[in-house]
């Protein structure tokens, strides 16, 4: 568990780092944006005063995340203090008026659990509800619900009969309102964050620009509707109260629970806006892109490539070319005089003499076997055509025979591995040089 | 320490591979004793057989030099031992998830392609696949280097 904790913390730092430097690979580019957005929403959730300011909101998020990390060990954090019930409607007003982003408005919207039937009307254009419908099903439905039902069950009794995706979305957000108003129990925190992440970043992920456009177009409508909604905050407060009681129960339960809960708590805490699934996915992507960077260093001429697919292509090509070289060289060895005594020391020492840059860098791309074969190490397509540079050293007549045989073998298409067609090409490419 | 400065580290992967490979080469040559002239002009069938043996030996000695701590070398050794070098082995396939976007699907196809290239890659997740690919690539580079040196030595002595 300790190992997990430390790993989590380390990951948190990495996430924070990736917030600041969005150049962490192509596939990672959506991620910092996502994090910052969700973090922004969390800022406005937790700190109404900050949330009112759109610029501070995004600027503060690493700090907030860190401070929340710190708070997280103790049962009474800053966010707890800021989450008593009375300030919450204020927070919602701030979010609604400031309209820093749709994400900020979003939680306040959906916290009106009492008016869930009216929600589609609130979003006048309907595009948002459509998107919620489409993505709520695919993303939230898949990611959030499998992860969450065990947690949701206690609080969900009144809402479970609703089956529409908007209903499901508002379930999540009802969690936000209830748990957010409390901000008390570790489990509640986790739930809150999980549900918030679903509501926040699933539209983000899928229809980012679209959603922004829609919401900016709607913002004026939205402000009007916000007034109507304010009138209903009393109803909502009642719902919050009910949720508060529930949350207290869960708080008591979780605090009396074993330390496993705190581990779960940590994970959710530091994720800032993810459920366990997307959190794991993020860790996985992070690790994969790290490996990709390592591979990028290994494959010559791969430094400038940024696309993941292109890089994978290059890697595949390079490995295949290496395998073809092995095949080609074994073919050569098969045709040369087998009676030779092979001196291991000589091979190794010759190799060392030639590659000069040292036996330490066994794996390094030292400039070739021999200084007499200066194939460009930077371009791997150059490796194959340059291979027959050793060929002229064979006696001329046997070389011709050998090459004819090689060609014949290639064209016979004998079994061998899948790369034999490439070998054929290769031989064709070599032909003009011989 | 007990060697001259320019001699290789006897425990390096390269020396281990070279020793194993050279031993295998000698064994292959012993099994097919032939005079120098006849070997060159031997039938394509002979050469093909020798080529396969040498290729397998080179891969096997590299896998042996790496040892069992790597997934790709384990897979390679297993394949060679079962003489299933050219496929026909039932493996667990990793199903692709349906909600991938187009870009991700392209990437996933590439990753699956890479799985076929790296031995034992079929049963790996993407992260370990990339890790194994990196190591496999390094070892292949060493292998190619050593083999090329051997070819060179051959070509200079004949």
Interface residues (C-beta under 8 A of the other chain):
Chain A: X27 X138 X142 X284 X287 X288 X291 X292 X294 X295 X298 X299 X308 X309 X312 X313 X315 X316 X318 X319 X320 X322 X323 X325 X326 X327 X329 X330 X331 X332 X333 X334 X335 X336 X337 X338 X339 X340 X342 X343 X344 X345 X346 X347 X348 X349 X350 X351 X352 X353 X354 X355 X359 X362 X363 X365 X369 X370 X387 X390 X391 X393 X394 X395 X398 X401 X402 X405 X408 X409 X412 X414 X415 X416 X417 X418
Chain B: X6 X7 X8 X9 X12 X13 X14 X15 X18 X19 X22 X25 X26 X28 X29 X32 X34 X35 X36 X39 X40 X41 X44 X47 X48 X50 X51 X52 X53 X54 X55 X57 X58 X59 X85 X86 X87 X99 X103 X106 X107 X110 X111 X113 X114 X116 X117 X118 X126 X127 X130 X131 X133 X134 X136 X137 X138 X139 X140 X141 X142 X143 X144 X145 X146 X147 X148 X149 X150 X151 X152 X153 X154 X155 X156 X157 X158
